[in-house]
Amino acid sequence: MIINGKEVIEINDKSTEYSRNDIKHIFLIGSKGIPASYGGFETFVEKLTLYRKSECIKYHVSRISNMNKIYEYNKAEVFNLNIRNIGTSKAVLYDVLSLKKCISICEQRHIENPVIYIMACRIGPFIMHYKKKIEKFGGKLYLNPDGHEWKRAKWNTLIKQYWKFSEKLMVKNADLVVCDSINIENYIQKRYAQYNPKTTYIAYGCDIKNSPFNKNSKQFAEWLIKYNIKEKSYYLIVCRFVPENNFEIIIKEFMKSDTYRDLVIITNVESKFLKRLKRKLNFTTDKRIKFVGTVYNEELLRKIRENAFAYIHGHEVGGTNPSLLEALGTTKINLLLNVGFNREVGKEAGIYWEKTEGNLCNVINHVDRLDSVEIDKLGNRSKDRIKEAYSWDKIVDEYENLFLNS
């Protein structure tokens, strides 16, 4: 059976193969499932299962799908849940039903002492009820709080209040909070000191590898021609099209800069926000600004990153951002918004900019004049930073040690 272009093996729901006493069962809730096609948590689950080292760990992964099948992928058991499209609440319902399914599997197969690892803080109001059930078979509840979901501009006041309340209850009831950012860990410890939360830091990961596309790749060449882009002659942004990623400031400052290079923006364009930016910035008059849609081909996207002159990162909400890690692993010059999350990741490998008027414009004009020696030095720092702190090999080791000692 093929899913998202990957082969999976259909298995029997009533299988007892995974009930052996020497196996540590880890249930992963909150991603959209594997094989991964997009998203940070999806990629995390993909890599965690793909690079699994210990034969004493068995992963079970929830997946949102209308398929009524259970299958094995990367030696992990994947179960599908068909969730009605009920708007904003869909993700909450998905997590609740995923948790119920995990508990049901443990009860039916008599699995003892599992770890239920929930990614994101969406189901706080319901968690205490299910925590009691998990404790009956010796299970532990682990949480990855992700970033500050309640800060995202897309949410109205009521939803932001829900996210804050939900986060509080998730942290309160978790046996362990696993943070992929030191800044997030510090926030959890300070914000919820009254609960004395147990926390640990394990970063997100990134692969260091070159794109399989060579310089004569037809697919990459066609992409360049389609958008009238030249190799090594564009600044790049790859991220979700949301206000908190500071598109307005980046585009405004880029338009004021003297660079002859393009600004290539790979994103899923949201029409209302785009219309607002067009009215405010009138950026369609600047031929350097190029929205090119999305690129889901991982190899092509890596090639695009490798051939960018520089990457611009404007995220200010969240922890360790996957797109930043990928940029550091592929692009030599990385211009990062100067906030704690980004400094923690980039350290000396990044060039930092502020949201004050004229600052990013001046940074762009400065890096435009860097010579090849300075550019290569930055590139080496970036790759060394990933190898030192964010390789998937290192991250998987840390997670497996955590799970096996739970």
N, C-alpha and C positions, 0 to 999 in steps of 0.2 A: 504494500500500500504506500502511495506517495502523498506526502503532505508538505506544502511549501517547498516543493522540489527535492525533498529529502525522503529517503526510504525509511519506513517504520514497520514494526512487526506487531500485528494484531494479537492480543492475548485474551485469556478467559478471565472474566470478572471474578470467578469463584476460585481462582488459583490460590493455593496455599504455599506456593514455592517460597514466598517472601516472609514466612512466619518463623523461620529458624531462630533459635535463641542467640546465635552468634552474630546476628545481623542488627545493626543500628539503623532504625528506620527514620528517615528525615522527610517530612511533608512540607512542600514548598507552595505557598499560597500567595497570590497577589500579582503574579505575572499573567500575561495573556496566554502563556504556554509555549511549548517547544514542539517541533522545530521553530526557532525564532525567525521572524521576518522583519521585526523592527522593535525599538524600545530598549531602554536600559535594563529593566528587570528581566526582560525576555532574553537578552544577550547574556546577562549574569547567570541565569538558570541554564542556558545552553552551554556556557563554558564550564560551570561547576560540574555538570553531568558529563560533558565531553572529556574533561581532564581528570576525572575521578581516579584516584590512585589506590584507595583502600577497598579491598574486596569485602570488608566488613560493614560497608555503608550501602544502603539501598534508598534511592531517592524516589519519591512519589510526587508528581507534579499535576496541579490542576490546570486545565486549559479551557478557554471559552470557545465553544464551537457548537454547531447544531448536529454534529456527528454523535451517534449513540454507540461509541466504540471505546474500548480501552486498548492501548497499544504500548509497545516498548520502543524507546528511542534513547540512544546513548546509555543503554542498560537501565534507564529510569522508567518506572511505570507512569504513564500519562493517562489521566481520566478526563473525559470531556463533560462540560456542563453547558446546556443550552439555556441562555439567559435572555428573557424578554427585553426588548429595547424600551426602557422606561426613563430615558434621559439621564440626568445626573446621578440618579440613584442606582443605575445599572451596575456600577463598579462595587457599590456597597452590597447589593444583593449577590453579586458574583462571589465576593469574599465570604459572605455568610454561608452560602450554599457549598462553597469549597471546604470551609471549615467543618460543616456538618458531614460532608462526604468523607473527609479524613477521619473524623471520629467514628463514623460507621465502619470504615475499613478496619480500623484498629479493633473495634468491638467484634466484628465478624471473624477476623483472623486471629484474635487473641494476641495482638501485638502489644508488648509491654515496653514502657519507658521510651516512647518515641519523642522526637523533637518536632513540634509544629512551628515552622518558621514563616511568619506573616510579613510580607513586604508592603509597607505603607500603613497609615493609621486611619483606615476608613471605617472600621466597625467597632469603635470604642463603646457605644451604648449597649452592644450585644455581647461584649467579650467576657464579662464576668460569668454569665450563664454557661458559656461553653468552656471556660477555664475550669469550672468545677467538674465537668465531664472528663476533661483531659486529665485532671489530677487523679481520677478514679483508676486509671490504668497506668499511673506513674509517669505520665507525659509531662513535658515542659513546653512552655510557650515562649518562643523567641520572637523578637520584633526588629525589623529594619524600619526606622521612622522616615526614611527618605529625607526630603528637604522640607522647607517651610511651605507646605501646601496652602495654608491659610493666607499666605501673602500674595498668592497669584491674582493678577488683575482681573482675570476672567470671572472670578466668583463674586456674587453679590454679598451684601453684609450678612444675610442669614446663613448662607452656605459657609462663609468664612468662620462664623461663630460655631457652626457644626464641626468644622475641621479642627478648630482649637479644642473644643470639648472632647471630640473623639480622640485626639492625640493624647490628651491628659489621661483618659481612661485606659488607652492602650499601654501607655508607659506605666501606669499604676499597676496593671495586672500582669505585665510581662515578667517572666523569670529572668530574662536577659534582654537588653537592648543593644543590638549590634549596629554600630554607626560606621558609615563608609567615609566619614569626614571627622577630623578632630574638632573642627568648629561645631559640628552638630552634636558631638559627644559633650562638649563643654556646655552647649545650650541645654541639653537634656538634664545634665547634672545640676545646672543652676536654676532652670525654670521649674523643675520638679523635685527640688531638694527635699520637700516634705515627705516624699515617698521613698527617699533613699534608694533611687534606682540603681540596679546593677548594670553596668555598661561595659562594652569593650569596643575597640576600634579595629576594623578590618576594612581595608580600602576596596574600591572597585578595581577591576583589572583591565589590561589592554594588551593586545598582541603587537609585537614589533616584527613586522614582515613587509617585504616589498610587494607591490601589486604584481600579479602574474602577467599583466599587460606590458608589452615592451613599447619602445618609443614609436614603433610603426603600427601599433594596435589600431585596427579599423574602427572598433567601437568607440575608442577614445577620440580618434581623429574626427569621426562623424559628429560626436558631441561638441567638439571645439568648433567645427564648421557651422553646425546648426545655430549656435549662439554667437558666432563671430568673436570667438575668444582665442587668445594666443597663449601658448605655454609660458609659464613663469612670468606672466604679465597680468595677473589678476589677484586681488585680495579675495578671500573666501569666507563665507559664513555658511555653516550647516547646523540648523537647529529648528525647533518649532517656532511658528510665526505667532508669537505672543508678546504683549507689551513689556513684560518683565525681562525679556532678553534684549531690551534697549535698541530695537531697530531704529526708532526715530532719531535717537542721538547719533548712532553710527552713520546712518544715511546722511543726516544733516552735516555732520563733521566731514564725511568723505566728500560731499559736494563742494565744501569750502576748500578742500586740499588742492595742491598743485599737481598731484600725481596724474600721469597719463594712463595708468593702469585701470582696469575695470574692477568693479565690486560685484562679484558673482555670489548670488544668494540662493542657496539650495534649501527650500522649505516648502511646507504644505500651506499655500497661501490661503488666508482667511479673508473673505471679501470685504467685510465691514471694516476691519482694521486696515486693510490695504487702501480702501477708498478714503479713509480718514487721513492716512499718511500722504496719499496723492494730493489731497486738497491742501494739507498743511505745508508740505515740502515741495510740491510741484516737481518731484524727482524725475518724471518722465521726460523733462527737457534735458536731462543729463544722460547722454548716451552711454556713460560708463556704468550706470546702475542697471544691473541685469538680474531680474528674477527668472530663474530657469526651472522652476518646479522641483520635484523630488527625484532622487536617484536611489532606487532600492537594490541595484546590483552592487554588492559589497566590493567586488574587485574593481569595478569602474569608479566607485566613489573613492576608493583608496588611491587610484591613479590620479583622480582629480585633486585630491589633497596633496599628493606628492608633487604635483606640478604647479601648485599655487605659489605665488610669490610670498604671500603671508596670510595668516589666518587671523580673523578678528572675533573675539569671544566676549559677548556682552551679558552673559548670565549673571544674575545677582540673587537668585532664589534657588536653594537646593544645596546639596552637599558636593560630593565628587562627581562632576558631570562627565558622562561617557564621551561626549563629543570633544571635550577639552583634552581628555587623555588620547583620543584618536588623533587629534591635531598635533599634540606634542610628539606622538610616535611617527608622524609622517611629514609634517610641514616644518620647515626650518625656522621661520619667523612667526612668533605667536604674540599677538597684541591682546592683552587680557585686561578686562575691567578690574580695577584695583579694589577688590573686596576680599574678605578673609578666606572664603572658599577657594578662590582662584589663586591667591598667593600661597596657600597651603599646598596646592597641587603643583603650580608652576615653579615656585621658588626662583632661583637664578636663571631659569630657562626662559622665563617670560619677559616681555616688555610691557609695562603697565600704564594704563591710561585712566583718567578721571572723567567724571560726568560734567565737569565744569566746561563752560563754553570755550572753544578754541583748543582744548587740550588734545583731544584725539586727532584733530586736524594737524597740529604741530608734530605729534608722534608719527603720523603717516608721512608727512614731509621729511621727517628725520630718517625713517627706515628706508625711504625711497632712495636715499643717498648712500646707504651702506655698501661697502665693497664686498667682494666674494669671500674674503678671509673672515670678515666679521659675520657674514651670513652663515658660513660653514661652522663657525664657532658656536653660534646660537643653535644651529641644527644638532650639533653633537651634544650640547647641554640638554636639549629636549629629549633626545633618545636615551641619554644616560639617566635622566630623571625617571623615565618610564621603566627602564631595566632595574633601577635601584629600588623603586617603591611600588610599582604597579603591574608587574608581570603576572599573568594568570597562574603561572606555576607557583609563585609565591602566595597568591591569594587563595588558591585551592588548598595548599598545604595548611594555611592558617584556619580555614573553615573546617577541614577534616579533623585537625587536632581539636578544634572546639567541639565538634559534634561527637567525636569518639570519647571525649572526656566529660560529656554531659551526664 
